[in-house]
Amino acid sequence: MIVITGMHRSGTSCVAGLLARCGLSLGTTHPLLNESRFDNEMGHFENKTVIAINEVILQRAGGTWYNPSSPESILEAGAALVPSITHFTHRFDGRLVKDPRLCITMPIWERSCFALEGIVFCLRNPMAVAESLARRDGFPIEVGLAMWFEYNRRFVLNVPSLPLAILDYDTIAEDLSEKVSTALSRVGLEIFPREVEDRIGGFYNHRLNHNPGGGNRGAQVPDAVWELYEVLRAKALRPASHTLTAA
């Protein structure tokens, strides 16, 4: 099972749609959150069971998706959901799941899901994420930046020793087929860029990226947030170096 994750509003839905078109099945055994909405016109490509499990973990830990509790609380609360994750893994007939909350709950899934094969991590400029959250949810920019930092920091702390691809959503339109092909290769699926181009034709639309960020730093972005972004962005720019350590 390939996992797509990353901070909310970081292109995880777009990447899930692209990889699904390249042959990674989203499964038929569980319903999907996939209707077109104003915030994701092409769909979310999220497994509702995965969302529900992760939401229960976050809530039992005393937090929410926008204000997750401590890693220790997540581990303690998640222990009760191990049977649910194991049951899901046995029943799921797809190969691809996507949920930004997995940045926070990954330690529970790593412990419970025997089918994990690899991870595709979506990175986006923190200011672009904060602006997108402000547009969709009304969050102040500083709240969005704090969320970006926490999700990305937790992912670095939690990332399992599995094949990992990091995709920079801000630059994904540049050599799109090549980047998707490279990401697929890193998680064990070899599809040449020309075939990727044929499969994803018409799906990606750069106009749906309403908050392009690029590599620009907003004045409100704290040093710690920008430093983490630059570290992860450097990894995304070097496909051969997609390994992360908490240090």
matplotlib code that plots the C-alpha trace (Angstrom):
import matplotlib.pyplot as plt

x = [0.0, 1.3, 0.5, 0.2, 0.5, 1.6, 0.2, -3.4, -3.5, -0.2, -1.4, -2.1, -5.4, -3.8, -1.0, -3.4, -5.4, -2.3, -1.0, -4.5, -4.4, -1.1, -2.5, -2.4, -5.9, -7.9, -9.8, -13.4, -14.0, -14.4, -16.2, -14.2, -14.6, -14.3, -17.0, -16.0, -16.0, -15.0, -11.7, -10.9, -12.6, -11.1, -12.0, -10.2, -9.4, -9.6, -10.7, -13.5, -12.5, -8.9, -10.2, -12.5, -9.8, -7.4, -10.1, -10.9, -7.2, -6.9, -10.1, -9.2, -5.8, -7.6, -6.8, -8.1, -6.8, -5.9, -4.5, -3.1, -2.1, 1.4, 3.1, 2.8, -1.0, -1.3, 0.5, -1.6, -4.9, -3.9, -3.3, -7.1, -7.4, -4.8, -7.5, -9.4, -6.3, -5.5, -9.0, -8.9, -5.7, -7.1, -10.2, -8.7, -8.4, -6.6, -3.0, -3.2, -4.5, -4.2, -4.7, -2.8, -3.6, -1.1, 1.7, 0.4, -0.8, 1.8, 3.4, 0.1, -0.2, 3.3, 2.7, -0.6, -0.5, 1.5, 0.9, 2.8, 5.1, 6.1, 5.3, 4.7, 5.1, 3.7, 5.5, 4.3, 5.5, 4.3, 2.9, 0.9, -0.5, -1.4, -3.1, -5.0, -6.2, -7.2, -9.2, -10.9, -11.3, -10.7, -7.6, -5.3, -2.0, 0.0, -2.2, -1.7, 2.0, 2.1, 0.0, 2.4, 5.4, 3.7, 2.6, 5.9, 7.9, 5.9, 6.3, 10.1, 9.9, 7.5, 8.6, 9.1, 12.0, 10.2, 10.7, 10.0, 9.3, 9.0, 7.1, 7.3, 3.8, 4.8, 7.0, 5.1, 3.9, 7.5, 8.3, 5.2, 5.4, 9.1, 8.4, 5.5, 7.5, 10.4, 8.0, 6.4, 9.9, 10.9, 7.9, 8.4, 6.3, 8.2, 6.3, 8.2, 7.5, 5.9, 3.4, 2.8, 2.0, -0.5, -2.2, -2.5, -3.4, -6.1, -6.1, -3.7, -4.7, -2.3, -5.2, -6.6, -3.6, -5.1, -2.2, 1.0, 4.0, 7.2, 10.3, 9.2, 9.2, 6.5, 7.5, 5.3, 7.1, 9.1, 12.8, 12.1, 9.3, 11.4, 14.4, 12.4, 10.8, 14.3, 15.6, 12.6, 12.6, 16.3, 15.4, 12.6, 15.0, 17.4, 15.5, 18.4, 18.3, 14.8, 15.7, 14.8, 16.1, 14.7, 18.1]
y = [0.0, 3.4, 6.3, 9.9, 12.5, 16.1, 19.1, 20.0, 22.2, 20.9, 19.1, 15.7, 15.4, 16.4, 13.9, 11.1, 11.8, 11.7, 8.4, 6.8, 7.6, 5.9, 2.6, 2.8, 1.7, 3.6, 0.4, -0.6, -2.0, 1.3, 4.6, 7.6, 11.2, 12.2, 14.7, 17.9, 20.8, 24.5, 23.7, 20.6, 20.8, 17.5, 15.5, 14.5, 10.8, 10.1, 6.8, 7.6, 4.8, 6.0, 9.5, 8.2, 6.2, 9.1, 11.5, 9.2, 9.0, 12.8, 13.3, 10.7, 12.3, 15.5, 17.3, 18.0, 18.0, 21.7, 21.4, 17.9, 16.7, 15.7, 12.7, 10.8, 11.5, 10.3, 7.0, 6.4, 7.1, 5.3, 2.0, 1.4, 1.8, -0.8, -3.5, -1.1, -0.4, -4.1, -4.9, -2.2, -3.5, -7.0, -5.8, -3.0, -4.1, -1.0, 0.1, 3.8, 5.8, 9.5, 11.6, 14.6, 13.4, 10.5, 13.0, 12.9, 9.3, 7.5, 5.8, 4.0, 2.9, 1.8, -0.5, -1.8, -1.9, -4.8, -3.7, -0.4, -0.2, 3.4, 7.0, 10.0, 13.2, 16.4, 19.7, 23.2, 26.7, 27.4, 30.8, 29.3, 26.8, 29.4, 31.6, 28.6, 27.8, 31.4, 31.3, 28.0, 27.9, 31.5, 30.7, 33.6, 33.4, 32.7, 29.8, 28.3, 28.7, 27.0, 24.1, 23.8, 23.6, 21.0, 18.7, 18.8, 18.5, 15.5, 13.8, 14.1, 12.7, 9.9, 8.9, 5.1, 3.4, 2.9, 4.0, 7.7, 10.2, 14.0, 16.1, 19.9, 20.9, 24.5, 23.2, 20.1, 21.6, 21.8, 18.5, 17.0, 13.6, 13.2, 14.1, 11.7, 8.9, 9.5, 9.4, 6.2, 4.7, 5.5, 3.6, 0.6, 1.3, 1.8, 3.8, 5.8, 9.6, 9.2, 6.6, 8.8, 11.7, 9.6, 8.5, 11.8, 13.9, 16.4, 15.8, 18.4, 22.1, 24.7, 27.2, 25.2, 26.1, 29.3, 30.2, 29.6, 30.0, 29.0, 29.6, 33.0, 33.7, 35.9, 38.4, 36.6, 33.2, 32.5, 31.4, 27.9, 27.3, 28.6, 26.5, 23.3, 24.2, 24.7, 21.4, 19.5, 21.5, 20.6, 16.9, 17.3, 18.9, 15.9, 12.7, 10.5, 12.0, 11.3, 10.1, 11.9, 11.8, 13.5, 15.1]
z = [0.0, -1.1, 1.3, 0.1, 2.8, 3.5, 5.2, 4.3, 1.1, -0.1, -3.3, -1.9, -3.7, -7.0, -6.5, -5.5, -8.7, -10.8, -9.3, -9.6, -13.3, -13.5, -12.2, -8.4, -7.4, -4.7, -4.1, -4.3, -0.8, 1.0, 0.0, -1.2, -0.4, -4.0, -5.0, -6.6, -4.1, -4.2, -2.5, -4.6, -7.9, -9.2, -6.1, -2.8, -3.5, 0.2, 1.7, 4.2, 6.5, 6.7, 7.5, 10.2, 11.9, 11.9, 13.2, 16.1, 17.0, 16.9, 18.9, 21.6, 21.9, 22.8, 19.5, 16.0, 12.5, 12.9, 16.4, 17.0, 20.4, 21.4, 19.8, 23.2, 23.3, 19.7, 20.5, 23.6, 21.9, 18.7, 20.5, 20.7, 16.9, 16.0, 15.4, 13.2, 11.1, 10.9, 9.8, 7.2, 5.8, 5.4, 3.6, 1.4, -2.2, -3.5, -3.4, -2.7, 0.3, 0.9, 4.0, 5.3, 8.9, 8.3, 9.0, 12.6, 12.9, 10.9, 14.0, 14.6, 11.0, 10.8, 13.8, 12.5, 8.7, 7.4, 3.8, 3.8, 0.7, 0.4, 1.0, -1.4, 0.6, -0.8, 0.0, -0.5, 0.3, 3.9, 2.9, 0.1, 2.5, 5.1, 2.4, 1.1, 4.7, 5.2, 2.0, 2.8, 6.6, 7.6, 9.7, 10.4, 8.5, 11.7, 12.5, 9.1, 9.3, 12.7, 11.3, 8.4, 10.7, 13.0, 10.2, 8.4, 11.6, 12.8, 9.4, 9.6, 13.2, 12.2, 8.7, 8.6, 6.9, 3.7, 0.1, 0.0, -2.7, -2.0, -4.5, -4.5, -5.4, -6.2, -9.1, -10.0, -13.3, -14.5, -16.2, -14.6, -16.3, -15.4, -11.7, -11.5, -13.1, -10.7, -7.7, -8.9, -9.4, -5.9, -4.5, -6.7, -9.8, -13.1, -15.7, -18.3, -18.5, -22.0, -20.7, -17.6, -19.9, -21.8, -18.6, -16.9, -19.9, -19.1, -15.4, -14.1, -14.4, -13.0, -12.8, -9.9, -7.8, -6.4, -4.1, -6.0, -3.7, -5.6, -3.5, -2.2, 1.5, 3.0, 5.7, 8.2, 7.9, 11.0, 10.6, 11.9, 9.4, 6.5, 7.5, 7.6, 4.2, 2.7, 4.0, 2.6, -0.7, -1.2, -0.8, -3.3, -5.8, -5.5, -6.3, -5.2, -1.6, -0.4, 3.0, 6.2, 9.8, 12.9, 13.4]

ax = plt.figure().add_subplot(projection="3d")
ax.plot(x, y, z, "-o")
ax.set_aspect("equal")
plt.show()
